[in-house]
């Protein structure tokens, strides 16, 4: 059976665009003699649709889209992901489904069994899990159709105190009772910098365990803060990858099922799945966020520091330098080299910029507050005033010209609250808010690997907010190599302070950092959407109460 694999970039709720892509690729598959074409999970509506699933009109449009697609399936079978209706009087009203359609009819609707509710996922909020497991015969071949998580039954629970396995049953074990000849898995599996290793292992293990070839079709593109890398695959029955589609791009390939086990095995290199893939993911995330929200131009504050330099470079690559503008807003505490570094960066990238000094505004603000602050002593209040003046100027420019403001805070700063609400925490999108400081430096080096876009001095100088004389980040925080290591253990690995201390970190550093993380939750609640590239990003992937006592 000749199968077409359609790896598409879908837009949540944009039924017209999504349907057009599906129809065009069905026609393409038919023209080239395919008997089956496979699309990804919830392709009709895009993933994740979240509470749009609770809107009747949204579900009606999804049903209409399936009916429109039906009209184009003469002579071919299509597997299309879409919400399915639960007609039972019990349970949730929807399923996460795979529609098997052919010759203008819905032949079968397969429902997802395992519904993830961890990290960024909350599928059980909307969908009823399926208890039925049956194969579908397509062109004389018995096909086990699974939906994303249905192959992840053996994954461990990501909690140090939990049971070893997350799910109690395995859909594929039940499907094996019906003697399938091939597995097809449609997915919307988000990118994180270590996800591809896990995904390859899951797919290869399923293929070899059940001694069946496997076709895996993933979504590509970004919807809000979640990025999908595509990377669809074909795996032979020995668990060896024989075909892999592009990363971070739409792709379309054919495979003949009868020869999967005879196909040449290719060693798909994983060496570039870290910083290169983070770079590609962020460029795609920025590009899709602007495209899908309708914004054309970006704005950011250029400080001469590493964070704003990396964001500027990413934005120029995602949107084109002609669509990125920077504001340099020096104060009386800004060093000459910071202004020079920021200007040099903008010139090398080819973006436009303006210099708007804030000294007079800062002086005027202090004068206005003098009757309220009679002691007139300089402290963090005056530091935050500067940050908020800059935030105000950036938002004024955004209002005037329609540029979306890009936030330039990194994950290390967001974790410990090293930012000013309504100042440098402003923005419509946080593009590096899931990168620790050491990763920001690595990304800067990668950006400069072919040409020095980011000035050497920006990368090598001591980090500073420059909000008071001779200020350095190390005045308030441990060195970033220490800070980032402690944060990783506490946030990503969910280790307790006691466990982190037992790893050899200073008790005073651990206790200080953990306290800062815990008391800064209110700041993170007010952050812009953060592009997710790690296994534990701030936002819906890490949900902590603001009003809580942390004494563990």
Secondary structure, 3 states (H helix, E strand, C coil): CEEEEEECECCCCCHHHHHHHHHHHHHHHHHCCCCEEECCCCCCCCCCCHHHHHCHHHHHHHHHHHHHHHCCCCCCEEEEEEEEECCCCCCCCEEEEEEEEECCEEEEEEECCCCCCCCCCCHHHCECCCCCCCCEEECCEEEEEEEHHHHCCCCCCCCCCCCCCCCCCCHHHHHHHHCCCEEEEEECCECCCCHHHHHHHHHHHHHHHHCCEEEEEECEEEECCEEEEECCEEECCCCCEEEECCECCCEEEEEEHHHHHHCCCCCCCCCCCCHHHHHHHHHHHHHHHHHHHCCCCEEEECCCCHHHHHHHHHHHHHHCHHHEEEEECCCCCCCHHHHHHHHHHHHHHCCEEEECCCHHHHHHHHHHHCCCCCCCCCCHHHHHHHHHHHHHHHHHHHHHHCCEEEECCCHHHHHHCCCCCCCCCCCCEECCCCCCHHHHHHHHHHHCCCCCCCCHHHHHCCCCCCCCCCCCHHHCCCCHHHHHHHHHHHHHCCCCHHHHHHCCCCHHHHHHHHHHHHHCHHHHHCCCCECCCCCCCCECCECCCCCCCCCC
